[in-house]
Amino acid sequence: MIRNVVIVGGGTAGWMTATYLKETFGDRLGVTLVESANVGTIGVGEATFSTVRHFFDYLGLAEEEWMPSCNAAYKLAIRFENWRGQGEHFYHPFERLRTVDGFTLADWWLKLGPHDQRLDQACYVLPTLCDAKRAPKRLDGSLFHDELHDGGDRQRRTTMFQQDTQFPYAYHFDASLLAEFLAGHGARQGVRRILDHVVDVRRDEQGNIKEIVTKEHGELTGDLFVDCTGFRGMLINKTLEEPFESYENVLPNDRAVALRVPVDIERDGLAPYTTASARDSGWIWTIPLFGRIGTGYVYSSQFCTPEEAEAELRSFVGPEAADAEANHIRMRIGRNRRSWVNNCVAIGLSSGFVEPLESTGIFFIQHGIEQLVRHWPDKGNDPVLARGYNESVARCLDGVREFLVLHYKASTRSDTPYWKATDERELPDGLAERLEVWKGRMPSGSSVYPYYHGFESYSYNVMLNGLGSGPDRSHPALDLLDPAAAQEMFAKVRRQAEELTAELPSQYEYLAHLHG
């Protein structure tokens, strides 16, 4: 029976794991977290996607409890700028496609147009709310989508696998502040927090981790160890010597430089979306928080030096970046062959990572934690459960890898050596065949990557078409169908977008109200 878990490493991954396990098992499980006071959190302003709400619900944390403490804001979409051409943009929203007569609005858009309007504009409500910088809630706290109202009657302790509807928003937050907030919450739950350096990791005769040795607190034993030590992989890679499988042959971006930039949100407003702006050798993220933005340049060291990247990022941000300290980050892109080895489970960056183009860092943490609970063993090393866990984690990471490769392969840019190379790079197994199918049909549930990875077919639709690589012809069945109902649905989408823009407060107004 697992009675004691030792988590090595704090940050977002460590504290999400500690608080989730404690919420799940209560006093029946001892949870100890060991972290160094000198090791900071990689994230400089985290963006998420909508499944993260299940984590906060599971812990019983209302938005008004945690959002102000973490400078958090709402995120309705990702805005992609200059990925198709200079000056062009589109949104990838948290919104499923509506269906008319068995075909999605994306199918009908390809048949009917209006082609002077982007697919995301014509088929979704959220892009209009993004342009108007609207919050997803009314000032009374009710969600704009009444069918998804998140009042006190909503079921608690749900997981991402129970998400049968597309929730219309996620969050931006300061990762360091969230880790500290969760540390306080964990202390109230009974998590034991030890601030110390790990100086040694010892194994028993079977190869399991027996204990960790800390500088000030000596030996710490446990039944199960969770590696949240980030890219170092102190337990999973350094101690257990698990091989790491790189994705850099298909996703070459391996560096980032980040800045924290103060902004006047009362004057400028607060955009409810992440922005991914394509640049000469990669792309720049912009994540608006309450009081500042987190921004960073993700690039490939094959095409750009750290000095060039920092200079381009500062030029992009403008004078506001003058006094901001740059944080240069080496990213380990790929995953462990196995994330659960013997009595050790790696969660977060120590398990696997892809560039943050679709805000998947927190998602991978949450997915790893939920899968650990679903595969919870009665002893520290159950090979059947570990195999199931490893398969789920690997498939999820590999699926996101494929979705991100699609962003580059489908982009029509070829104006720099970096963008020219995107068309020459190899593809993950299966993607080439899927791309052939999508030349004549919109992506569907049966034609996208088949295993759970957080993204549905509507995401593939909006990315392919937004990037300029959508199908070259509409579905022939639509030639035989009356388009009247589809035309009315397009008109309904426009009406709803206009009405909600007029009704909802701005994101700044709502969050200022939340802050009191």
N, C-alpha and C positions, 0 to 999 in steps of 0.2 A: 504494500500500500504506500502510495506517495503521501508523505506527511510534511515534508519540508522542501521548498523550492528556493534555490539561491540564484538570483538574477545578477549578472555581472555587467555593469554599465547602466547609466541612468539615461538622461535625455528623454526624448519623446518615446522611443521604443521601450526603454526600460520601465518608465513610469506608466505607460499605457498597459504594458504587460502586468506589472505588479498590481495596479488597481483593478484590472479586469479579473485576474485570478482571485484576488481577495473578494471582489464582489460576487464571484461565482461560488466560491467554496467557503467563504467566511472563516470562522475559527477552526474549521476542520483541516485547514491547510496553513502551515506557517510559511510566510513569504519574507525573505530577506533580500534587500537590494544593496549592492556594494557599488559605490561610484567614487571617482576621484573628484575632489573639489576643483582641480585644475583643468579638467577636460570639458570643453564647451560643447554645445549642440551645433551640428553642422548647419541646420536650417537657419536661414536669416529672415524668414517670412514665409511660412508654409501655406501652400494652396492645397486643397483637398478635393475629393468629389463626394457625391451625395450620400454614399453608403456610410460616411463617418458619423452621420446623425445617430446611427444605431449604437455606436460606442458611447456617446454621451447619454443617450436614453438608458442604456444598460446600466450605467453607473448612477442613474437617477439625477443627473445634473441638468438643470434647466439653463437655457441660454443666458438668462439674466444673472445666473450665478457665476458662470465661467467666462463669458465673452468679454465683459469690461476688463477683467483681470488680465486678459491675453491680447488686448488691443485688436480683438477679432472683428471681422466684417463678413458680409455675405458674398457669396460667389454664385452667379447664375449661369456662367458660361466661361469658355475660353475664347478670346478674340485673337484670331490669327491675322497678322499684318504682314504684307509683302511676301507671302509664301507663293503666291501665284504670279505676282508682278508688282512692281513698285506702285505704291498708292492704293493697292487693293486690300480688302479685308473681308472676313466672314466670321461667323460665330459657330462654335460647337456648344450647344446649350444642353442643359439637363432637362430634356423634354422629348418624349417619344413622339413618333410620327402618328398622326391620325389616319384612319383607314376609311375608305369609301368603296363600297361594292367589292370588297376583298383585296383592294390594292391600296398601298400607302399613298399619302399625298406627294411623296417624292416621285412615285411612278406617274401620278397624274400631272405633276409639275413638268416632268420631262415631256409629256404628251401635249399639255395645254399651255404651258408657260404660266404667268407672264415671264418671259426670259429676259426682260429688262429689270427683273427683280431676282435677287439671288435666291437659291433654294431655301437657305435658312430664313430669309425675310418672308418668303411666301408661305412656308410650311409651319413656322413656329411663332409663338407669342414672345418668348423670352428675348430674342435679339432686339425687339423694339424697346422693351423695358431696360435692357442694357444701354442702349443709346441714350435713353432718358435718365440714366443713373437712378433707377427706382429700386426701392427695397422690395423684397418678396412678401412683406407683411404690412398690414394696416397698423396704425398707431395703437389699436387695442390689442395687438399681438396676434391677431388671427391671420392665417395664411391666405394669400390671394386666391389660391385654388381651394375652394370650399370643400371639395371631396377629399382633400388631403389635410384638412384642418388638424393642427397638432395641439389641440387643447389638452386639458387634464385627463380626458377619457382615453387617450391613446395608450395602447398596450406598451408596457415597459419590458425591458430585457429581451428585445428582439435582436436578431442577427441579420447580417447582410444577405443571407440566403433566404430570409423571409420577406425580402423586399419585392413585393409583387407589383408595385407601382413605381413610376419614376418620380422620386422626390425632386422638387424643382430647384433646390439650392444646396450648396456646400458652404465651406467657410475658408476665409483667410485668417491666419493668426500668427503671432510671434511664437516660434517653436520653443524658444528658451523660457518664455513666460508660461506657456502651457505646461512644460515639464515641471516648473516650480509649483504651479497650481496643483497639478496632479500629485506632486510630492506631498503637499499639505493635505490633500484629500486622502492619500495613502496612509499618512500618519494617523489620521482619524479612524481609518479602517483597521489599523493594527499592523501595517507593513513596517518591518524593522529596517531602518535606513542606516547604513554605515558609510561614512565618508572616510575613505582610506585608499591606499594604493595596493593593487594585487601584485605581489612580487614573485609568486610561484603558483603553479597548478600541478597537483599530484594525481597520478592514476593508480588504480589497483591492478591486480594480476589479470583481470579480464579486459583491461583497457578502458574501463569506465573512469570518469572523473571521481576521485575519492574526496578531495578537498581542495579549496583554494587557500593560499597563505597571504595574509595581508600584513602590511608594514607595522601597523599599530595594534591591530586586533587579533593577530595570530591566525590560527587555522579555523576555517569555516567549512562545515560539512553539510551535505544535502543529499536528498534522494534524486532530485532532478536539477540540472543546471541550465539556465537560459543565457545564451550569449547575446548581449546587446552592446557589444563593444565597437560597433560601427565597422568601417572598412578594415580595421585591424584583424577582426575575427580571432581574438585572443584564444578562445576556447576551441571553436570549431575548426579553424585553420592552423593556428600555431601549435596547439596542444594535440588535437586529434588528427591533424594533418589531412583534413578532407580537401580534395582537389576543388579548385575554383574554375568554372567553365566560362570563359570570356565571351561576350557578345560583340566585341569590337570589330569583328569581321563584317558585321552588318550594321552596327551602330557605333561609329568611330569617335563620337564626341566623348572625350575623356577628361576634360578640364572645365572649370567654371571660376569666374571671379564675381564676387557679390558685394553690394553696397547697401547700407541702410541710409535712406535719404529722407530728411524731414520735409513735410509738406503742410500747407495751410488748407485743411480739408473744408473748413467753413467757407473759404473763398473759392476753392477749386472744385468742391464736391468730392464724392467718393464713388468711384466706378465699381459696380458690382460684378466684376469679371477679372480674370487673369488675362494679361496680354502676352502673347508670344510673337515677337517681332523678328522676322528673318533678317539676318545680316550676312556679310560677305563670307564668314567662316563658321557660321552657326546661327544662334538665335538668342534674343534677350527676353528674359521674363520681367514682367512688372506686376507686383502683387500689392494692391492697396490695402493698408491696415488703417486702424483708427489713429491717426496722428503722424504716420510716415508711410513710405513705400519700401518694400524689399525688391531689389532689382539685381539682376545678374546676367552675365554673358556666358552661355554654354557653348563650347567650341571644341574643335579637334586640334590637338597639338601637332597633327600632321600639316595643318594649314595656317596656324596662327601661334605666335609666342604669347606668354603671359603678359608681357609688357604691351604688346599690340592690342590684346584683348581688353586690358584695363583702360588703355587710352580710348578705344572705341566705345566702351561702356560709359566713361565719363563724358565723352562728347555727346553720346546719345541722351544722357540725363540732363546735361546742361550745367549752369552755374550752381545749382543746388547740390551738386556732387562734390564741390570743391573741397569741403572739409570732411567728407565721408571717408572712413578708413576702409581700404579694400581687403577682402578676405579671399585668398586664392585657395581653390579646392581641387585636389586630384580625385577623380571619381573612378571607382572600380565598377565597371559595367559588366554585368553578367550575374551568374548565380553559382552557389555551391552545387556540386553534383548531388549531394544530399544535405538538407538543412537539419535533419535529426540524425545524429550519430551516437550510438550507445545511449548514455543517459544525459545527452546534451542536445538542446534545441536552439538553433540560431534564429533570431527574429530581428527584422529591420535590415540595416545596411550590412550586417554580418552575414545575413542570409543571401541577399541579392539586391540588385539595384539597376534601374535604367535611368537615363537622363530624365529630368522632371518635366518633360514636354506635355504630359497629360496629368500631372499632379498625382502620381501614383505612389509616392514615398510612404505617406500615412496609410494608404490603402493596403500596401504590402504588409505593414505592421499589423493592422487590424485583421487582415486575412490570416496571417500567421498565428495570431493569438486565438482567433475563433477556431481555426483548424486544430490547434493544440488542445483546446477544450473538447472538441468533437472526437479527438483521438486519444483522450486522456488514458494513460496506462494505470494498471494496478501495481506496477513496479517501474523502475527507472528505465528499463530497456526491454520493450516488447517489439520484436522485429516486424510483426504483422501490422501493428498500429503505426510504427515508424515508417514502414513502406507506404502505407496509405497517406500519411502526412506528407512524405517527400514527393509522392506523385502529384498530390493536389497543389503543393507549393510550386513545384517545377512547371506544371502545366499553366498555372496562373502567370508566372513570370515569363514563360515562353510566349504566351498569348499576348501579353502587353508588348513584348519585344516585336512581335509581328505587326501589331497595330501601329507602333511607332515607326517601324521600317516603311509602312505604307505612307506615312506622312511625307517621307523623303522621296520615295519612288513615284508617288502620284504628283508631286510638285512639278510644275512646268518650268521652274527656274533653271537657267543654265548660264548665268552671266558671270560666274566666278569659277575658279578651279574647284572650290569646295562643292558648288552646286552641280557642276559638270560631273563630278565623281559620283554623285548620288545615283545616277542612271547606270553606272558601270559596276556597282557593288553587287555582290551575290545576295540572294534572297533566302530567308528561312524556308525550310521544307514546307511545301504546300501553298505558299503565297503566290508563286507564279501561276499555278493552276487557277487559284481563286481570281487573280487579276484577269485572266482570260475570260472567265465566266462574267465578271463585272463589266467587261467591254460591251456586253449586250443586255445585261440585266442589272437592276439595282441590287445591292447586297441585301440578303434576307437572312433570317435565323438559320436556315439550312445551308447557307453558303459561306458564312463567316467562320472564324476559328471555333472549333466545336466544343472546347472546354471552358469552364468558367474562368474569366479573366477580368470581369468588371465592366466590359464594354459590350453593348448590344448592337444589333444591325443598324439602328438609326445613326449611331456614331460613325460607322463606316460610310453610310450614305452621305452624311453631311461633310465628311472629310474628303471623300473622293470627288464630289461635285464642287466643293469649295476650292479644292486644289487644281481643278481644271481637268480631271481625268475620269469624269463620270461616263456612263454608257453613251454610245453614239446614236442610239435609237430607243424609242419607247416600246413598251410591251405591246405586241400585236393584238392582244385581247382587248386593249382599250379602244381599238378602232371600231369594235362592235358594241361598245357600251355607251349609254347616254351620259354625257359629261355634266349634266345639269347639277347633280348632287355634289360632284367634286367642285364645281365652280362656286356653289353655295358654301361649301366648307372653306374654300380659300377666302371668301368674303367674310365668313364667321371669324376666321383667324385674325383678319385685319381689324374687324370690329372689336374683338376682345382685346387686342393689343392697344388700340386707341383708348378704349374705356378704362383699362387698367392703368395706362400711363396717366390719365387724368385723375384717377382715384387714389393711387398709391403715393405715399410720401417718398421723398428722395431717400437714398441710403443714408446720407449724412443726417437728415432730419430724424430718421428712425433710430439710428445708433446714438445720436445725441440724447434722444428721449430715453433710450435704454440706460445710458450712463447717468441719467438723472441730473 
